[in-house]
Amino acid sequence: MFEWDDLKFFVAIAREGSTVAAAKVLAVSQPTVQRRLAALEEKLGEALFERRPTGYRLTQIGSDLLPYAERVEREVLAFTRQVSAQKKTPAGTIRITCPEADIDTLLVPVLDRFKAKYPGIRIEFIITDHSVDLAKGEADVALRGGAPSDQGLICRKIADCEWHLYASRSYVARHGAPASADDVAAHPVVVFAGPLAALSPGRWLQEVAARSPRGAYSNSVMGALTAVRSGAGLGLLPPHIARAVPELVRVLRPDPPVTEPFSMLVHPDLRHAPAIGAFFDFMAGEIKTMRALFNGEDR
């Protein structure tokens, strides 16, 4: 009989469409993925995929079996969360996902105090601007901007993050600064791509700067900050990040304000696991401090 663990390789290939992409998701080598799939198909006596030059396509039986494999995946993840929740001592590893831009300015000062209070808890960061799936166990806690898309998660809003328009000091010296939103069209802008384009800062730029030359495109806040600092044009950035860069100056504060919520999220099954619960409660107690970091004055 096949091993339960083989099913996660089957599910990953079905979702990603290739063994290369599945290997990246599972953090293993491509030969490992190929070997585990071959072992599963041999034990089942059935081919689950058609191998094509463009990737892997489910056979009919593979398509029929996929929903059952996904159900097993959900139950195994639920089992794992329950095991974590039953542990009594606040110790172990917490996997926290957060955007790269927020590590230094927001989290380092707060996490130093958390580590001092809970030396037995180790924090493992998953640093990305993309949404990591907590329901699938890809992380334990998420700190992220934007309205939560999964209503099944427990959400605690930390702050409403306001975004302002910035430029490098050298850019302003050469080209001046917009006096109002109507003047932005005369300047090149750094616009967002990917998921960031759908958030309110991305939508504001698309509306206000529809006729502006494109100085750069970025799918991350840190990429946009780098482009603005280099003089590529004007860019919408969170003040708590832009303030840390001496070369930048705020040129416009949108009116009405452009804001996005910044929240902490956790799966309900893990909310009261000792280590994760300790972190969640500690961060809730630090909300006032973190809001002060968000709302500090610009230069």
DAFENKA-V537602 format. One record per residue. RES is the residue in one small letter. NEAR is the number of other C-alpha atoms within 8 Angstrom. D_FIRST is the distance of its C-alpha to the first C-alpha in Angstrom with 1 decimal. Layout:
# DAFENKA-V537602
res:RES near:NEAR d_first:D_FIRST
res:RES near:NEAR d_first:D_FIRST
This chain:
# DAFENKA-V537602
res:m near:4 d_first:0.0
res:f near:8 d_first:3.8
res:e near:7 d_first:6.7
res:w near:6 d_first:9.3
res:d near:6 d_first:11.9
res:d near:11 d_first:10.8
res:l near:11 d_first:12.2
res:k near:10 d_first:15.6
res:f near:13 d_first:16.0
res:f near:10 d_first:15.3
res:v near:11 d_first:17.9
res:a near:11 d_first:20.3
res:i near:13 d_first:20.5
res:a near:12 d_first:21.1
res:r near:7 d_first:23.8
res:e near:9 d_first:25.5
res:g near:11 d_first:25.4
res:s near:10 d_first:24.8
res:t near:12 d_first:22.8
res:v near:7 d_first:26.1
res:a near:10 d_first:26.7
res:a near:16 d_first:23.2
res:a near:13 d_first:23.6
res:k near:9 d_first:26.8
res:v near:7 d_first:25.5
res:l near:8 d_first:22.7
res:a near:6 d_first:25.1
res:v near:8 d_first:23.1
res:s near:8 d_first:23.9
res:q near:10 d_first:23.4
res:p near:6 d_first:21.7
res:t near:9 d_first:19.1
res:v near:13 d_first:18.4
res:q near:9 d_first:18.3
res:r near:8 d_first:16.0
res:r near:10 d_first:13.4
res:l near:11 d_first:13.8
res:a near:8 d_first:13.6
res:a near:9 d_first:10.3
res:l near:12 d_first:8.9
res:e near:11 d_first:10.9
res:e near:8 d_first:10.0
res:k near:8 d_first:6.2
res:l near:8 d_first:7.8
res:g near:6 d_first:10.7
res:e near:7 d_first:13.1
res:a near:9 d_first:15.6
res:l near:11 d_first:15.9
res:f near:9 d_first:19.3
res:e near:9 d_first:22.4
res:r near:7 d_first:23.8
res:r near:7 d_first:27.5
res:p near:4 d_first:30.4
res:t near:4 d_first:30.8
res:g near:8 d_first:27.2
res:y near:13 d_first:23.9
res:r near:10 d_first:24.0
res:l near:11 d_first:21.3
res:t near:10 d_first:20.7
res:q near:7 d_first:21.2
res:i near:10 d_first:17.5
res:g near:11 d_first:17.1
res:s near:10 d_first:20.1
res:d near:7 d_first:18.9
res:l near:8 d_first:15.6
res:l near:10 d_first:17.6
res:p near:8 d_first:19.3
res:y near:7 d_first:16.2
res:a near:12 d_first:14.9
res:e near:9 d_first:18.5
res:r near:8 d_first:18.6
res:v near:8 d_first:15.7
res:e near:10 d_first:17.7
res:r near:9 d_first:20.8
res:e near:8 d_first:19.5
res:v near:8 d_first:18.2
res:l near:10 d_first:21.7
res:a near:9 d_first:23.5
res:f near:8 d_first:21.8
res:t near:8 d_first:22.9
res:r near:10 d_first:26.3
res:q near:10 d_first:26.7
res:v near:8 d_first:25.9
res:s near:9 d_first:28.6
res:a near:13 d_first:31.0
res:q near:7 d_first:30.8
res:k near:8 d_first:32.1
res:k near:7 d_first:35.8
res:t near:6 d_first:37.3
res:p near:11 d_first:38.3
res:a near:10 d_first:36.6
res:g near:8 d_first:33.8
res:t near:9 d_first:33.3
res:i near:12 d_first:34.2
res:r near:11 d_first:33.3
res:i near:13 d_first:36.2
res:t near:15 d_first:36.6
res:c near:14 d_first:40.2
res:p near:12 d_first:42.4
res:e near:9 d_first:43.7
res:a near:9 d_first:47.3
res:d near:10 d_first:47.1
res:i near:10 d_first:45.9
res:d near:8 d_first:49.4
res:t near:12 d_first:51.7
res:l near:11 d_first:49.9
res:l near:9 d_first:47.1
res:v near:9 d_first:48.4
res:p near:9 d_first:51.4
res:v near:9 d_first:49.4
res:l near:8 d_first:46.3
res:d near:8 d_first:48.6
res:r near:8 d_first:49.8
res:f near:10 d_first:46.2
res:k near:10 d_first:45.2
res:a near:7 d_first:48.3
res:k near:6 d_first:47.5
res:y near:9 d_first:43.8
res:p near:7 d_first:43.5
res:g near:7 d_first:40.0
res:i near:12 d_first:38.5
res:r near:10 d_first:37.5
res:i near:8 d_first:37.7
res:e near:8 d_first:35.5
res:f near:8 d_first:36.9
res:i near:9 d_first:35.3
res:i near:8 d_first:38.5
res:t near:9 d_first:38.5
res:d near:9 d_first:40.6
res:h near:6 d_first:37.5
res:s near:6 d_first:36.0
res:v near:8 d_first:32.8
res:d near:8 d_first:30.5
res:l near:12 d_first:30.6
res:a near:6 d_first:28.4
res:k near:7 d_first:25.5
res:g near:8 d_first:26.3
res:e near:8 d_first:27.9
res:a near:12 d_first:30.9
res:d near:14 d_first:32.2
res:v near:14 d_first:35.7
res:a near:14 d_first:37.5
res:l near:12 d_first:41.2
res:r near:11 d_first:42.1
res:g near:8 d_first:44.9
res:g near:9 d_first:45.0
res:a near:6 d_first:44.3
res:p near:6 d_first:40.8
res:s near:4 d_first:38.7
res:d near:5 d_first:36.0
res:q near:6 d_first:37.9
res:g near:6 d_first:35.0
res:l near:9 d_first:35.9
res:i near:10 d_first:38.6
res:c near:9 d_first:41.4
res:r near:8 d_first:44.5
res:k near:9 d_first:47.1
res:i near:12 d_first:48.7
res:a near:11 d_first:51.5
res:d near:9 d_first:52.6
res:c near:11 d_first:52.9
res:e near:10 d_first:55.9
res:w near:14 d_first:56.0
res:h near:14 d_first:59.2
res:l near:13 d_first:60.4
res:y near:15 d_first:60.9
res:a near:16 d_first:62.4
res:s near:14 d_first:63.2
res:r near:9 d_first:66.7
res:s near:8 d_first:67.5
res:y near:11 d_first:66.4
res:v near:10 d_first:68.8
res:a near:7 d_first:71.6
res:r near:6 d_first:71.3
res:h near:6 d_first:70.5
res:g near:7 d_first:71.3
res:a near:6 d_first:69.2
res:p near:10 d_first:68.7
res:a near:7 d_first:71.0
res:s near:7 d_first:68.9
res:a near:9 d_first:65.7
res:d near:7 d_first:67.9
res:d near:9 d_first:68.6
res:v near:11 d_first:65.0
res:a near:12 d_first:65.0
res:a near:6 d_first:67.5
res:h near:10 d_first:65.0
res:p near:12 d_first:61.8
res:v near:14 d_first:58.8
res:v near:17 d_first:55.4
res:v near:15 d_first:53.0
res:f near:12 d_first:49.4
res:a near:10 d_first:46.5
res:g near:7 d_first:42.9
res:p near:8 d_first:42.1
res:l near:11 d_first:45.4
res:a near:13 d_first:47.4
res:a near:8 d_first:46.4
res:l near:10 d_first:47.7
res:s near:10 d_first:51.4
res:p near:13 d_first:52.6
res:g near:12 d_first:51.2
res:r near:10 d_first:52.6
res:w near:10 d_first:56.0
res:l near:11 d_first:56.2
res:q near:9 d_first:55.3
res:e near:7 d_first:58.1
res:v near:10 d_first:60.8
res:a near:11 d_first:60.2
res:a near:8 d_first:59.4
res:r near:5 d_first:62.3
res:s near:11 d_first:61.9
res:p near:8 d_first:61.1
res:r near:9 d_first:57.6
res:g near:10 d_first:57.9
res:a near:11 d_first:54.2
res:y near:10 d_first:50.8
res:s near:11 d_first:48.3
res:n near:12 d_first:44.9
res:s near:10 d_first:45.5
res:v near:10 d_first:48.3
res:m near:8 d_first:48.8
res:g near:9 d_first:49.0
res:a near:17 d_first:51.7
res:l near:11 d_first:53.5
res:t near:8 d_first:53.6
res:a near:12 d_first:55.0
res:v near:16 d_first:57.6
res:r near:11 d_first:58.7
res:s near:7 d_first:59.1
res:g near:10 d_first:61.6
res:a near:12 d_first:59.5
res:g near:15 d_first:60.8
res:l near:12 d_first:60.6
res:g near:13 d_first:57.3
res:l near:11 d_first:56.1
res:l near:13 d_first:54.7
res:p near:10 d_first:54.1
res:p near:13 d_first:57.2
res:h near:11 d_first:55.4
res:i near:11 d_first:53.9
res:a near:11 d_first:56.9
res:r near:10 d_first:59.3
res:a near:7 d_first:57.7
res:v near:7 d_first:58.8
res:p near:6 d_first:62.6
res:e near:8 d_first:62.9
res:l near:13 d_first:62.0
res:v near:10 d_first:64.4
res:r near:11 d_first:63.9
res:v near:11 d_first:65.8
res:l near:11 d_first:65.0
res:r near:9 d_first:63.6
res:p near:10 d_first:62.4
res:d near:5 d_first:64.2
res:p near:4 d_first:62.5
res:p near:8 d_first:60.0
res:v near:12 d_first:56.7
res:t near:10 d_first:54.1
res:e near:13 d_first:50.3
res:p near:12 d_first:48.8
res:f near:13 d_first:47.0
res:s near:14 d_first:44.4
res:m near:13 d_first:41.9
res:l near:11 d_first:38.6
res:v near:13 d_first:35.7
res:h near:13 d_first:32.9
res:p near:9 d_first:34.0
res:d near:10 d_first:31.0
res:l near:14 d_first:32.3
res:r near:12 d_first:36.0
res:h near:9 d_first:36.5
res:a near:13 d_first:34.1
res:p near:12 d_first:36.7
res:a near:13 d_first:36.7
res:i near:14 d_first:36.4
res:g near:11 d_first:38.8
res:a near:9 d_first:41.2
res:f near:9 d_first:41.1
res:f near:10 d_first:41.5
res:d near:8 d_first:44.4
res:f near:9 d_first:46.1
res:m near:8 d_first:46.0
res:a near:9 d_first:47.4
res:g near:7 d_first:50.2
res:e near:9 d_first:50.9
res:i near:10 d_first:51.3
res:k near:7 d_first:55.1
res:t near:7 d_first:54.9
res:m near:11 d_first:52.5
res:r near:10 d_first:54.6
res:a near:8 d_first:57.6
res:l near:10 d_first:55.7
res:f near:11 d_first:55.0
res:n near:9 d_first:58.6
res:g near:8 d_first:60.6
res:e near:4 d_first:63.6
res:d near:6 d_first:63.6
res:r near:5 d_first:66.0
